[in-house]
Amino acid sequence: MPVGEPRVAVVTGGATGIGAALAQRLAGKGWTCVLLGRREEPLRRLADEIGGEYEVCDVADREAVDRVAASLQERHPAVTLLVNNAGIPGRSDFLDVDPERAEQLIRVNYLGSLWCARAFLPALEAARNAKVVNIVSVAGTVAIGPYSASKHAQLALSRSLAVELRPRGIRVLTVNPGLVHTEGFPQEHLSDSAFGSLVVGPDFVADRILRALGRGRTEIFVPAWYRPAAWVQALAPGAVARLRGRSTPP
Ligand SMILES: NC(=O)c1ccc[n+]([C@@H]2O[C@H](COP(=O)([O-])OP(=O)(O)OC[C@H]3O[C@@H](n4cnc5c(N)ncnc54)[C@H](OP(=O)(O)O)[C@@H]3O)[C@@H](O)[C@H]2O)c1
């Protein structure tokens, strides 16, 4: 980053969890963070705390995203970092998922990242060495229901964008977290089980993201030992299906 160039980051879902932890760290390093989300109160609270800005915006609403990106570009002609982090959970199987929720998962977790990447492209191109970080999931690499399907789509988007944006001078980092204890994805129920040790906090993920950005990485798993889950799914899908079949009641 050339000295003197303002560093502006747009963080979707930036008021809580992983997005908030990342925004706090970026602000501590002198970045101006613009937080996007649907609920104004938590956005305003964190923006005040870190000396940042916020925009109420549903990333699933393409026109709203376009509007916010256009108005933001008047204030900040160049955006150095876009973090596509907004996401919703969906703990259910395909056969029992509420149809509305199945659609919403795709609109928020996948299409939200696409609409933001497209809308903020002019501002990203106006910055030098701009980066896009897509917060995907280990669930994007393993077949476990409608949430996982939305994350598979977002993963394909993120990997494709890495290729499409590189000639434009924009690098993409794909982040695949495992279990992270946050507001939308509470993991307390695992604390007394064998899976409890698999859970990390949002600060841990934010630190790994900043380290990966510093090292110019293109894709990370957080923690790194989740990566073999993706290999097993790719190399032995039958074994994964048998394992899931055993853990799911008939
Ligand atoms: N926690 C985990 O175990 C885990 C694991 C792997 C991946 N991830 C991914 O990490 C990302 C961040 O999640 P988190 O764990 O930090 O949970 P979180 O604290 O619930 O954060 C999600 C954020 O997204 C915002 N959001 C949700 N829908 C939105 C929409 N339509 N438009 C704009 N903002 C929206 C929420 O704010 P509003 O409700 O105010 O809009 C919230 O601030 C998500 O993409 C999630 O899928 C999480």
The ligand as an SDF file (V2000), in Angstrom:
LIG
                    3D

 48 52  0  0  0  0  0  0  0  0999 V2000
  -19.7280  -19.1070   12.7140 N   0  0  0  0  0  0  0  0  0  0  0  0
  -19.4330  -20.1900   12.0230 C   0  0  0  0  0  0  0  0  0  0  0  0
  -19.3810  -21.3240   12.5390 O   0  0  0  0  0  0  0  0  0  0  0  0
  -19.0980  -20.0350   10.5540 C   0  0  0  0  0  0  0  0  0  0  0  0
  -18.4090  -21.0740    9.9290 C   0  0  0  0  0  0  0  0  0  0  0  0
  -18.0890  -20.9490    8.5800 C   0  0  0  0  0  0  0  0  0  0  0  0
  -18.4670  -19.8270    7.8910 C   0  0  0  0  0  0  0  0  0  0  0  0
  -19.1430  -18.8270    8.5080 N   0  0  0  0  0  0  0  0  0  0  0  0
  -19.5450  -17.6630    7.7340 C   0  0  0  0  0  0  0  0  0  0  0  0
  -18.9900  -16.5180    8.3170 O   0  0  0  0  0  0  0  0  0  0  0  0
  -19.7630  -15.3750    7.9420 C   0  0  0  0  0  0  0  0  0  0  0  0
  -19.9880  -14.5000    9.1640 C   0  0  0  0  0  0  0  0  0  0  0  0
  -20.8010  -15.1900   10.0870 O   0  0  0  0  0  0  0  0  0  0  0  0
  -20.5750  -15.1020   11.6650 P   0  0  0  0  0  0  0  0  0  0  0  0
  -20.2740  -16.4670   12.1350 O   0  0  0  0  0  0  0  0  0  0  0  0
  -19.6560  -14.0080   12.0010 O   0  0  0  0  0  0  0  0  0  0  0  0
  -22.0760  -14.8090   12.1460 O   0  0  0  0  0  0  0  0  0  0  0  0
  -22.8230  -13.4980   12.6040 P   0  0  0  0  0  0  0  0  0  0  0  0
  -22.1860  -12.9030   13.7940 O   0  0  0  0  0  0  0  0  0  0  0  0
  -24.2550  -13.8670   12.6980 O   0  0  0  0  0  0  0  0  0  0  0  0
  -22.5890  -12.5030   11.3820 O   0  0  0  0  0  0  0  0  0  0  0  0
  -23.3810  -12.4830   10.2300 C   0  0  0  0  0  0  0  0  0  0  0  0
  -23.5890  -11.0380    9.8470 C   0  0  0  0  0  0  0  0  0  0  0  0
  -24.2190  -10.9810    8.5710 O   0  0  0  0  0  0  0  0  0  0  0  0
  -25.2260   -9.9790    8.6210 C   0  0  0  0  0  0  0  0  0  0  0  0
  -26.2340  -10.3390    7.6290 N   0  0  0  0  0  0  0  0  0  0  0  0
  -27.0240  -11.4390    7.6130 C   0  0  0  0  0  0  0  0  0  0  0  0
  -27.8370  -11.4010    6.5560 N   0  0  0  0  0  0  0  0  0  0  0  0
  -27.5670  -10.2510    5.8920 C   0  0  0  0  0  0  0  0  0  0  0  0
  -28.0930   -9.6380    4.7400 C   0  0  0  0  0  0  0  0  0  0  0  0
  -29.0720  -10.2000    4.0280 N   0  0  0  0  0  0  0  0  0  0  0  0
  -27.5600   -8.4560    4.3330 N   0  0  0  0  0  0  0  0  0  0  0  0
  -26.5740   -7.8620    5.0510 C   0  0  0  0  0  0  0  0  0  0  0  0
  -26.0460   -8.3960    6.1510 N   0  0  0  0  0  0  0  0  0  0  0  0
  -26.5460   -9.5690    6.5680 C   0  0  0  0  0  0  0  0  0  0  0  0
  -25.7460   -9.9920   10.0470 C   0  0  0  0  0  0  0  0  0  0  0  0
  -26.2740   -8.7410   10.4360 O   0  0  0  0  0  0  0  0  0  0  0  0
  -27.8360   -8.3810   10.2350 P   0  0  0  0  0  0  0  0  0  0  0  0
  -28.6070   -9.5510   10.7670 O   0  0  0  0  0  0  0  0  0  0  0  0
  -28.0230   -7.1280   11.0140 O   0  0  0  0  0  0  0  0  0  0  0  0
  -28.0260   -8.1550    8.7780 O   0  0  0  0  0  0  0  0  0  0  0  0
  -24.4850  -10.2790   10.8400 C   0  0  0  0  0  0  0  0  0  0  0  0
  -23.8380   -9.0830   11.2130 O   0  0  0  0  0  0  0  0  0  0  0  0
  -21.0370  -15.9270    7.3000 C   0  0  0  0  0  0  0  0  0  0  0  0
  -20.9420  -15.8260    5.8990 O   0  0  0  0  0  0  0  0  0  0  0  0
  -21.0330  -17.3950    7.7140 C   0  0  0  0  0  0  0  0  0  0  0  0
  -21.7110  -18.2120    6.7880 O   0  0  0  0  0  0  0  0  0  0  0  0
  -19.4760  -18.9070    9.8420 C   0  0  0  0  0  0  0  0  0  0  0  0
  1  2  1  0
  2  3  2  0
  2  4  1  0
  4  5  1  0
  4 48  2  0
  5  6  2  0
  6  7  1  0
  7  8  2  0
  8  9  1  0
  8 48  1  0
  9 10  1  0
  9 46  1  0
 10 11  1  0
 11 12  1  0
 11 44  1  0
 12 13  1  0
 13 14  1  0
 14 15  2  0
 14 16  1  0
 14 17  1  0
 17 18  1  0
 18 19  2  0
 18 20  1  0
 18 21  1  0
 21 22  1  0
 22 23  1  0
 23 24  1  0
 23 42  1  0
 24 25  1  0
 25 26  1  0
 25 36  1  0
 26 27  1  0
 26 35  1  0
 27 28  2  0
 28 29  1  0
 29 30  1  0
 29 35  2  0
 30 31  1  0
 30 32  2  0
 32 33  1  0
 33 34  2  0
 34 35  1  0
 36 37  1  0
 36 42  1  0
 37 38  1  0
 38 39  2  0
 38 40  1  0
 38 41  1  0
 42 43  1  0
 44 45  1  0
 44 46  1  0
 46 47  1  0
M  CHG  2   8   1  16  -1
M  END
$$$$
